[in-house]
Amino acid sequence: MSHRIDKREECVKAIRQLDLHGKSPEEILMLAWTDGWNHAIDVCLKLEQELDRDMLDARPEFDDGRS
């Protein structure tokens, strides 16, 4: 099953969440960039956790209690 991320749609949704009224173009750029960076880090953490979970599930189990 493919879980592709529509980057453009995610960007538009994220920008709609930001309070950009009364901000200068420079402030808007910085707020949007910082928000995008935070979202990217969140995705990386979720992927890492998912991969770690899959790796833990695939670990062999030993009769003597070792892992």
HUBELDA-V642018 format. One record per helix or strand. SS is the DSSP state (H for helix, E for strand). FROM is the first residue (numbers start at 1). TO is the last residue. If there is no record, write none. Layout:
ss=SS from=FROM to=TO
ss=SS from=FROM to=TO
//
This chain:
ss=H from=7 to=17
ss=H from=25 to=57
//
